[in-house]
C-alpha cells in the first residue's frame, strides 16, 4: 500500500510522514510514485490488445514531477489551457499525444496548440469550429479536430461534476452533431479525426459510461455512412475512486462494458483518466494547532485550510482523516470538526470525526492526490503548500512552499 502504518507511524511508501513534516513543514502534499505508476499500469492492462491511448487529465494534478513520471510511462495528456500545454512540454511530454479540450480556448491558445503540433483539438461549439478554421488557415495548416458531444446520459454523480447532460456548458448537443460534423468535413483547414465525450467525474458505476459509448458508436456509424470516417473515439475519463464507502470495480472490469460496445471496431480508443491515476496517490499532511472544545461542537484547528483543500467546502466532499502517530499525544479519542485558520464558516476539511489528537499532532487527509493542490489558492494571503514525491525510501521536494513575498511580487504601488 502507498500509505500504511509501520511501527505505529503512518508512512508514505517507506518514509514516515512525521519525518516528511520535520523536513518540509506543514501543510504539505505528499505523493507516492509507486501508486501513480500502479494506477497507470491498470489502465494499460485493461486496454491491452487494442489500439488505445491513455491521456492523463492534467487538471487533476499538474505538478511537473507527476507529469514527467507519466510521460516516461508513455502517457498522453488531456489539457484544458495553454498553461497545461506548457506544463506538459516542460515535463517532457509529447505534443503529438496531447488532446486540447475546454469550452473557452482563446485565439492565442489555439494558435499555440497548432504550432506545437497537438494530436487533436476537441471542439465544443460551432463558434469554436469557425475560430479554429480561421486560425489554421492563417498558419497554412489543417487543424486536427474532434467534437466533444454531449450524449445526454446521467452520470449519477454530484451535479457540479456532471458534464454530459444536455444542459451542460460543455460540448455540443447530440442532436447537432451530424450537422456540425458535415460542416467541419467541408472546411479545407480542418481535418476531422475523431469524436469524444466526457459525462462527469467520480463515476463509480460503469453503466452510464457504457450507455454513452453506445450513443457515440451510433453517431460514428451514421457519420461513416455519410463518408466521414474517424480515427479515434474518446470516451473521456471521470472514473471514480474510494473516498469513503464507494466501491468502483477494478479498472479492467470498469472498462469491460465499453470495450464490449466497441467490439472489433478499428478506431483508436482514448481514455482520459485523472483522479483514477493520482487520487489515491496523495495525502495532505497537516498539524493540529489547537484543540477547541465548544458547546455544540469540538474543533481541531489545523494549519491546513480550505485554500489548501477546497473539495470539502465546494462539494461537501469526504476525505478519510488518519493520525500520523496513533494516540501519540496520549489524548483520548473525541469527535471533532477539523477546520483551518481561514476566515470563512465553510473552512472545514472534515466534520464529526473521531480522533485521538492533541495540539502539535500530525494528521493526514487521505486520497488528496487529485483536485487538491491544483485548486488551491492564496486566500487570506496564505502561501500555497509544499509538494513532496516519495519514491521508496527517498522523499523529493517537487514544489517549494511559497513565501509571503512571492504572493505580492507581481504587485506595485502607484507613485
Secondary structure, 3 states (H helix, E strand, C coil): CCEEEECCEEEECCEEHHHHHHHHCCCEEEEEHHHHHHHHHHHHHHCCCCCEEEEEEHHHCCCHHHHHHHHHHCCEEEECCHHHHHHHHHCCCCHHHEEECCCCCCHHHHHHHHHHCCCEEEECCHHHHHHHHHHHHHHCCCEEEEEEEECCCCCCCCHHHECCCCCCCCCEEHHHHHHHHHHHHHCCCEEEEEEECCCECCECCCHHHHHHHHHHHHHHHHHHHCCCCCCEEECCCCECCCCCCCCCCCHHHHHHHHHHHHCCCCCEEEECCCHHHHHHHEEEEEEEEEEECCCCCCEEEECCCCCCCCHHHHHCCCCCEEECECCCCCCCCEEEEEECCCCCCCCEEEEEEEECCCCCCEEEECCCCCCCHHHCCCHHHCCCCEEEEEECCEEEEEECCCCHHHHCCCCCCCC
